[in-house]
């Protein structure tokens, strides 16, 4: 699946590796529900780092449709809340 990190680029993450992102997604949801911005930042950074670790960068001259769009590392809490779908940033 092509995963876009807003403001950074696209990463090609194998479908069988997407489950590794769920833990971070759960942590983001919990932090937002608790109003814990510090925990939110840690979880969001962890999620984006995991995408970079698991995925191969898609060259900038190649534009693929993104199956998943994630906020930038410096996204405001309210921006991320607006992106949340039922079950988090990552569809279940």
Secondary structure, DSSP 8 states (H G I E B T S, - for coil): -EEEETTTEEEE--GGGGGGGHHHHHHHHHHHHHT-HHHHHHHHHHHHHHHHHHSEE--TT-----SEEE--TT--HHHHHHH-BTTBSS--
